Amino acid sequence: MNLLNGIGPMELVFFALPLLTIVISVILQLVIKKKLVVVSIVFVAYLIATFVLFNSTFLIWCFIYTFISFIGTLIGDLIIKYGKKSV
C-alpha cells in the first residue's frame, strides 16, 4: 500500500513536505543542536531527491524547504532555550 495514496503533487509540495521538513528540523535540532548541520542535512537530502525522485524544476523548492528547515531549527532552539529555564 502506498503511504502517499490520495495525495496529489500539489498537496505534497504545499502541505506534506513543508510540515515534514519542520518536524524533522525540530527533531534534528533537539538531537544535534547545530543549526548549520541540520540545515545542511535537509538541503542535501532535498538536493538528492530533486534529481532522483523529481526533476530539475523542483530545485527552487529545494531552496524553499531549506529556508523552512532553518525556521524549524529556530523553533528547536526556542524549545531548548525555554526548556532549560523551566527545569
C-alpha positions as CSV (number, residue, x, y, z in Angstrom):
1,M,0.0,0.0,0.0
2,N,1.3,3.4,-0.9
3,L,1.9,5.7,2.0
4,L,1.1,8.8,0.0
5,N,-2.1,7.3,-1.5
6,G,-4.6,10.0,-2.3
7,I,-2.1,12.9,-2.0
8,G,-1.6,14.8,-5.2
9,P,1.6,16.6,-6.2
10,M,0.3,20.0,-5.2
11,E,-0.7,18.8,-1.7
12,L,2.7,17.1,-1.4
13,V,4.6,20.3,-2.4
14,F,2.5,22.8,-0.4
15,F,1.5,20.8,2.7
16,A,3.1,17.4,3.3
17,L,6.8,18.3,2.6
18,P,6.8,21.6,4.4
19,L,5.3,20.0,7.5
20,L,7.6,17.1,7.3
21,T,10.6,19.5,6.9
22,I,9.6,21.5,10.0
23,V,9.1,18.4,12.1
24,I,12.4,16.8,11.0
25,S,14.3,20.0,11.5
26,V,13.0,20.5,15.1
27,I,13.8,16.9,16.0
28,L,17.3,17.1,14.5
29,Q,17.9,20.4,16.2
30,L,16.9,18.9,19.6
31,V,19.3,16.0,18.9
32,I,22.3,17.6,17.1
33,K,22.0,21.2,18.4
34,K,23.8,22.7,15.5
35,K,21.8,24.8,13.1
36,L,24.2,24.6,10.1
37,V,24.5,20.9,10.3
38,V,20.7,20.4,10.4
39,V,20.0,22.8,7.6
40,S,22.8,21.2,5.5
41,I,21.4,17.7,6.0
42,V,18.0,18.9,4.9
43,F,19.4,20.7,1.9
44,V,21.5,17.7,0.8
45,A,18.5,15.4,1.2
46,Y,16.3,17.6,-0.9
47,L,19.0,18.1,-3.5
48,I,19.4,14.4,-3.9
49,A,15.6,14.0,-4.1
50,T,15.4,16.7,-6.7
51,F,17.4,14.7,-9.2
52,V,16.5,11.2,-8.1
53,L,12.7,11.5,-7.5
54,F,11.7,14.8,-9.1
55,N,13.1,16.8,-11.9
56,S,15.3,19.9,-12.1
57,T,12.2,22.2,-11.8
58,F,11.9,21.0,-8.1
59,L,15.2,22.8,-7.4
60,I,13.5,26.0,-6.4
61,W,11.5,24.0,-3.8
62,C,14.8,22.6,-2.5
63,F,15.8,26.1,-1.5
64,I,12.4,27.0,-0.1
65,Y,12.4,23.9,2.0
66,T,15.9,24.6,3.2
67,F,14.7,28.0,4.4
68,I,11.7,26.3,6.1
69,S,14.2,24.0,7.7
70,F,16.1,27.0,9.1
71,I,12.8,28.2,10.7
72,G,12.4,24.7,12.2
73,T,15.9,24.9,13.7
74,L,15.0,28.2,15.3
75,I,11.9,26.7,16.8
76,G,14.1,23.8,18.1
77,D,16.4,26.4,19.6
78,L,13.5,28.1,21.4
79,I,12.4,24.7,22.8
80,I,15.9,24.0,24.0
81,K,16.3,27.6,25.5
82,Y,12.9,27.7,27.3
83,G,13.0,24.0,28.2
84,K,16.2,24.5,30.3
85,K,14.7,27.6,32.0
86,S,11.7,25.6,33.3
87,V,13.8,22.8,34.7
